[in-house]
Amino acid sequence: MAGVRKPVVEVRRSERRRRTVSAYRDGERVVVLIPDQFSRAEESEWVDRMLARLAAREGRADRSDEELQVRARRLIGLYLSEHRRTAVPASIRWVTNQNGRWGSCTPADGTIRISHRLRDMPDWVIDYVLLHELAHLVVPSHNERFWALVGRYPRAERARGYLEGVAAAGAVLAD
């Protein structure tokens, strides 16, 4: 990969840290926090891992409305194929004014809005929320038929649990 520069990395060792490793960007530098007892080989391995994680996270932050459209078409094909006409949204976009919900749908005009808070979450969580909103284009209410459509997504329960955990952690942090 010519042209890709490895960032300046500052490794901070901590005697209090036992097993966890974390990293964050501080301007142009990446700070990696590791346990003091890690060997140089473990340090090197974890620095590489954390740089990859940061790059993946930053790539997710650049997600676009067009990417949501592509995801929606794929999800419709996989889980709502018999509803290809009704499940196709007029528009899907990221929004910054939804802090109390992950997504919303207006079946009357076919618009879907996805909260910006999902941008850094795993793809399978975004897919779940998007499928949930697409299902509202077929069934506007949260009835049994609606949940049967959403339940076609194999990671539905896991994604719901993930989102509940994030919401609970946010409530604790807000206190």
Residue frames relative to the residue before (quaternion, step in Angstrom):
aa qw qx qy qz dx dy dz
M 1.0000 0.0000 0.0000 0.0000 0.00 0.00 0.00
A 0.1207 -0.8135 0.5676 0.0378 3.56 0.12 1.23
G 0.7704 0.3582 -0.2579 0.4600 3.56 -1.05 0.75
V 0.6338 0.4927 -0.3516 0.4815 3.62 1.15 -0.26
R 0.1924 -0.8065 0.5548 0.0689 3.54 -0.54 1.24
K 0.3934 -0.6838 0.5599 0.2533 3.54 -0.97 0.85
P 0.4448 -0.7109 0.4671 0.2803 3.61 -0.78 0.93
V 0.5815 -0.5225 0.4728 0.4066 3.54 -1.31 0.26
V 0.1290 -0.8046 0.5786 0.0347 3.57 -0.79 1.05
E 0.1230 -0.7507 0.6459 0.0643 3.52 -1.00 0.93
V 0.1696 -0.7797 0.5972 0.0816 3.56 -0.69 1.10
R 0.0928 -0.7769 0.6219 0.0320 3.55 -0.86 1.02
R 0.2108 -0.7752 0.5886 0.0903 3.53 -0.73 1.14
S 0.1030 -0.7962 0.5954 0.0314 3.53 -1.07 0.80
E 0.4191 -0.6979 0.5235 0.2515 3.57 -0.92 0.93
R 0.6539 0.5255 -0.3117 0.4462 3.60 1.12 -0.63
R 0.6265 0.5306 -0.3296 0.4662 3.57 1.14 -0.61
R 0.2079 -0.8209 0.5240 0.0913 3.61 -0.71 1.03
R 0.8430 0.0415 0.0193 0.5359 3.59 0.73 -1.02
T 0.6725 0.5451 -0.3108 0.3924 3.58 1.04 -0.67
V 0.1431 -0.7424 0.6495 0.0803 3.50 -1.26 0.64
S 0.0456 0.7887 -0.6126 0.0239 3.57 -0.99 0.78
A 0.1170 -0.7843 0.6068 0.0547 3.53 -1.28 0.37
Y 0.0294 0.7761 -0.6298 0.0104 3.51 -1.21 0.56
R 0.4749 -0.6548 0.5112 0.2905 3.52 -1.27 0.45
D 0.0609 -0.7628 0.6437 0.0103 3.55 -0.97 0.94
G 0.7794 -0.1665 0.0545 0.6016 3.56 0.16 1.31
E 0.8008 -0.2074 0.1887 0.5292 3.58 -0.72 -1.07
R 0.6434 0.5286 -0.3031 0.4634 3.58 1.29 -0.25
V 0.2595 -0.7182 0.6200 0.1804 3.55 -1.24 0.55
V 0.1892 -0.7719 0.6006 0.0875 3.55 -0.82 1.06
V 0.0897 -0.7862 0.6113 0.0162 3.58 -0.76 1.10
L 0.1857 -0.7889 0.5820 0.0662 3.55 -0.74 1.14
I 0.0419 0.8136 -0.5734 0.0870 3.59 -0.63 1.16
P 0.5971 -0.5402 0.4366 0.4012 3.59 -1.25 0.30
D 0.5806 -0.6199 0.4117 0.3305 3.56 -1.05 0.77
Q 0.6879 0.5148 -0.2953 0.4179 3.61 1.02 -0.72
F 0.4459 0.6868 -0.4692 0.3306 3.64 1.22 -0.03
S 0.4437 -0.6624 0.5357 0.2782 3.56 -1.09 0.76
R 0.6666 -0.4759 0.3726 0.4363 3.59 -1.28 0.17
A 0.6282 0.5277 -0.3361 0.4625 3.61 1.04 -0.72
E 0.6562 0.4883 -0.3122 0.4832 3.61 0.95 -0.85
E 0.6128 0.5496 -0.3429 0.4526 3.57 1.01 -0.80
S 0.6753 0.5008 -0.2890 0.4579 3.55 0.84 -1.02
E 0.6486 0.5207 -0.3088 0.4613 3.58 0.95 -0.91
W 0.7077 0.4606 -0.2675 0.4642 3.59 0.88 -0.94
V 0.5899 0.5447 -0.3792 0.4599 3.60 1.04 -0.60
D 0.6601 0.5018 -0.3091 0.4657 3.60 0.88 -0.91
R 0.6522 0.5223 -0.3077 0.4551 3.58 0.95 -0.90
M 0.7040 0.4690 -0.2731 0.4580 3.55 0.85 -0.97
L 0.6025 0.5331 -0.3613 0.4713 3.61 1.08 -0.59
A 0.6422 0.5117 -0.3180 0.4740 3.58 1.01 -0.79
R 0.6539 0.5118 -0.3162 0.4589 3.60 0.96 -0.83
L 0.6505 0.5072 -0.3191 0.4666 3.58 0.94 -0.86
A 0.6451 0.5193 -0.3220 0.4588 3.59 0.94 -0.85
A 0.6498 0.5064 -0.3148 0.4714 3.59 0.97 -0.84
R 0.6535 0.5104 -0.3137 0.4625 3.59 0.93 -0.89
E 0.6799 0.4843 -0.2943 0.4654 3.57 0.90 -0.88
G 0.6132 0.5387 -0.3436 0.4645 3.58 1.12 -0.61
R 0.6439 0.5167 -0.3170 0.4669 3.57 1.07 -0.75
A 0.6201 0.5627 -0.3497 0.4201 3.59 1.05 -0.69
D 0.6676 0.5017 -0.2931 0.4656 3.60 1.20 -0.47
R 0.3301 0.7697 -0.4953 0.2307 3.60 1.21 0.18
S 0.2405 -0.8020 0.5403 0.0838 3.54 -0.99 0.94
D 0.6603 -0.4707 0.4028 0.4245 3.53 -1.36 0.15
E 0.6204 0.5468 -0.3419 0.4463 3.58 1.05 -0.76
E 0.6269 0.5257 -0.3376 0.4655 3.59 1.02 -0.74
L 0.6164 0.5337 -0.3460 0.4642 3.59 1.05 -0.71
Q 0.6279 0.5341 -0.3301 0.4600 3.60 1.03 -0.79
V 0.6545 0.5054 -0.3057 0.4720 3.59 0.94 -0.91
R 0.6427 0.5171 -0.3155 0.4690 3.58 0.95 -0.89
A 0.6496 0.5287 -0.3196 0.4431 3.58 0.92 -0.92
R 0.6524 0.5084 -0.3238 0.4594 3.60 0.88 -0.87
R 0.6520 0.5095 -0.3121 0.4668 3.58 0.97 -0.86
L 0.6791 0.4917 -0.2939 0.4589 3.60 0.88 -0.91
I 0.6180 0.5281 -0.3459 0.4685 3.59 1.01 -0.74
G 0.6646 0.5119 -0.2988 0.4550 3.58 0.92 -0.90
L 0.7168 0.4591 -0.2526 0.4600 3.57 0.98 -0.82
Y 0.8524 0.2089 -0.0481 0.4770 3.59 0.80 -0.99
L 0.7836 0.2626 -0.1467 0.5436 3.60 1.18 -0.37
S 0.1731 0.8573 -0.4763 0.0899 3.57 1.19 0.54
E 0.6761 0.4803 -0.3145 0.4619 3.61 1.02 -0.64
H 0.6936 0.4128 -0.2579 0.5310 3.60 1.33 -0.06
R 0.1648 0.8452 -0.4967 0.1081 3.59 1.18 0.56
R 0.6675 0.4997 -0.3094 0.4572 3.60 1.02 -0.67
T 0.7716 0.3817 -0.2057 0.4654 3.59 0.76 -0.99
A 0.6820 0.5125 -0.2968 0.4291 3.62 1.07 -0.60
V 0.5553 0.6101 -0.4023 0.3969 3.61 1.21 -0.12
P 0.3076 -0.7804 0.5141 0.1790 3.60 -0.55 1.13
A 0.5222 -0.6016 0.5004 0.3392 3.55 -1.24 0.53
S 0.7861 -0.1019 0.0681 0.6059 3.58 1.10 -0.70
I 0.0895 -0.7388 0.6647 0.0664 3.52 -1.31 0.54
R 0.1316 0.8050 -0.5715 0.0894 3.56 -0.87 0.87
W 0.5049 -0.5933 0.5343 0.3280 3.49 -1.34 0.47
V 0.0454 -0.7944 0.6052 0.0248 3.58 -1.01 0.77
T 0.3519 -0.7488 0.5279 0.1916 3.56 -1.17 0.60
N 0.6378 0.5540 -0.3292 0.4217 3.60 1.24 -0.02
Q 0.5984 0.5267 -0.3814 0.4680 3.61 1.19 0.39
N 0.0588 0.8219 -0.5618 0.0741 3.54 -0.11 1.25
G 0.6922 0.4687 -0.2755 0.4747 3.57 1.24 -0.26
R 0.7690 0.1969 -0.1382 0.5922 3.58 1.27 -0.11
W 0.5411 -0.6485 0.4447 0.2982 3.53 -1.25 0.54
G 0.7923 -0.0672 0.0688 0.6025 3.55 1.11 -0.65
S 0.0853 -0.7803 0.6135 0.0867 3.54 -1.28 0.21
C 0.1663 -0.7781 0.6032 0.0551 3.51 -1.24 0.61
T 0.1448 -0.7413 0.6470 0.1044 3.55 -1.10 0.74
P 0.2886 -0.8047 0.4926 0.1631 3.60 -0.05 1.28
A 0.5953 0.6044 -0.3655 0.3832 3.62 1.05 -0.72
D 0.8022 0.1994 -0.1262 0.5484 3.60 0.98 -0.73
G 0.5089 -0.7047 0.3850 0.3103 3.59 1.28 0.14
T 0.4878 0.6708 -0.4369 0.3481 3.60 1.14 0.47
I 0.1240 -0.7656 0.6294 0.0489 3.54 -1.14 0.79
R 0.0955 -0.7723 0.6271 0.0341 3.52 -1.03 0.90
I 0.1431 -0.7870 0.5986 0.0419 3.57 -0.90 0.99
S 0.4792 -0.6989 0.4571 0.2702 3.56 -0.80 1.05
H 0.5416 -0.6327 0.4641 0.3016 3.55 -1.04 0.86
R 0.5520 0.6278 -0.3878 0.3883 3.61 1.21 -0.45
L 0.6310 0.5404 -0.3308 0.4476 3.61 1.22 -0.37
R 0.4745 0.7304 -0.4211 0.2528 3.61 1.15 -0.49
D 0.7465 0.3901 -0.2211 0.4917 3.59 0.97 -0.79
M 0.5387 0.6372 -0.4011 0.3781 3.58 1.24 -0.03
P 0.6607 -0.5149 0.3600 0.4109 3.59 -1.21 0.39
D 0.6559 -0.5404 0.3667 0.3786 3.56 -1.18 0.64
W 0.6750 0.5145 -0.3122 0.4268 3.59 0.89 -0.89
V 0.6151 0.5123 -0.3524 0.4848 3.62 1.16 -0.43
I 0.6379 0.5054 -0.3229 0.4832 3.59 0.96 -0.84
D 0.6394 0.5283 -0.3273 0.4527 3.59 0.95 -0.85
Y 0.6336 0.5286 -0.3343 0.4554 3.59 0.98 -0.81
V 0.6810 0.4775 -0.2995 0.4675 3.61 0.78 -0.99
L 0.6560 0.5116 -0.3114 0.4592 3.57 0.94 -0.85
L 0.6528 0.4950 -0.3162 0.4784 3.60 0.94 -0.82
H 0.5947 0.5625 -0.3511 0.4545 3.58 1.05 -0.78
E 0.7066 0.4504 -0.2658 0.4767 3.58 0.86 -0.95
L 0.6186 0.5302 -0.3419 0.4682 3.60 1.05 -0.69
A 0.6268 0.5403 -0.3334 0.4517 3.59 1.03 -0.77
H 0.6109 0.5535 -0.3513 0.4438 3.60 1.15 -0.58
L 0.5875 0.5522 -0.3829 0.4508 3.60 1.15 -0.37
V 0.6736 0.4516 -0.2736 0.5172 3.58 1.23 -0.52
V 0.7827 0.0513 0.0190 0.6199 3.57 0.92 -0.99
P 0.3292 -0.8036 0.4589 0.1879 3.61 -0.23 1.23
S 0.7367 0.4042 -0.2416 0.4853 3.62 0.99 -0.69
H 0.5228 -0.6074 0.4940 0.3371 3.55 -1.35 0.13
N 0.2470 0.7851 -0.5327 0.1971 3.58 0.70 1.02
E 0.7623 -0.3792 0.2643 0.4530 3.56 -1.33 -0.04
R 0.6433 0.5270 -0.3229 0.4519 3.59 0.98 -0.82
F 0.6238 0.5395 -0.3220 0.4649 3.58 1.05 -0.84
W 0.7079 0.4633 -0.2706 0.4594 3.59 0.77 -1.03
A 0.5866 0.5515 -0.3726 0.4615 3.59 1.16 -0.49
L 0.6404 0.5064 -0.3241 0.4780 3.60 1.02 -0.74
V 0.6727 0.4848 -0.2946 0.4750 3.58 0.86 -0.95
G 0.6505 0.5561 -0.3016 0.4204 3.56 1.04 -0.81
R 0.5167 0.6303 -0.4213 0.3979 3.58 1.24 -0.13
Y 0.5961 0.5550 -0.3613 0.4540 3.56 1.20 -0.48
P 0.4457 -0.7514 0.4141 0.2555 3.62 -0.48 1.15
R 0.7468 0.3680 -0.2226 0.5072 3.60 1.10 -0.53
A 0.2503 0.8140 -0.4977 0.1646 3.59 1.21 0.39
E 0.6932 0.4676 -0.2896 0.4658 3.61 0.75 -0.99
R 0.6512 0.5167 -0.3156 0.4575 3.56 0.93 -0.88
A 0.6668 0.4990 -0.3016 0.4641 3.59 0.93 -0.89
R 0.6267 0.5246 -0.3367 0.4677 3.59 1.00 -0.78
G 0.6560 0.5098 -0.3036 0.4665 3.56 0.97 -0.86
Y 0.6208 0.5408 -0.3279 0.4633 3.56 1.02 -0.84
L 0.6960 0.4748 -0.2738 0.4639 3.58 0.83 -1.02
E 0.6224 0.5249 -0.3387 0.4716 3.60 1.05 -0.70
G 0.6449 0.5187 -0.3146 0.4649 3.56 1.03 -0.79
V 0.6472 0.5051 -0.3146 0.4765 3.57 0.96 -0.86
A 0.6597 0.5021 -0.3108 0.4650 3.58 0.93 -0.87
A 0.6599 0.5015 -0.3131 0.4638 3.60 0.93 -0.84
A 0.6464 0.5070 -0.3227 0.4701 3.60 0.96 -0.81
G 0.6426 0.5207 -0.3191 0.4627 3.58 1.02 -0.76
A 0.6413 0.5166 -0.3247 0.4653 3.58 1.03 -0.76
V 0.6431 0.5108 -0.3174 0.4742 3.57 1.04 -0.79
L 0.6703 0.5002 -0.2963 0.4611 3.58 0.97 -0.89
A 0.6609 0.5220 -0.3068 0.4434 3.58 1.09 -0.69
D 0.5782 0.6179 -0.3722 0.3812 3.60 1.14 -0.48
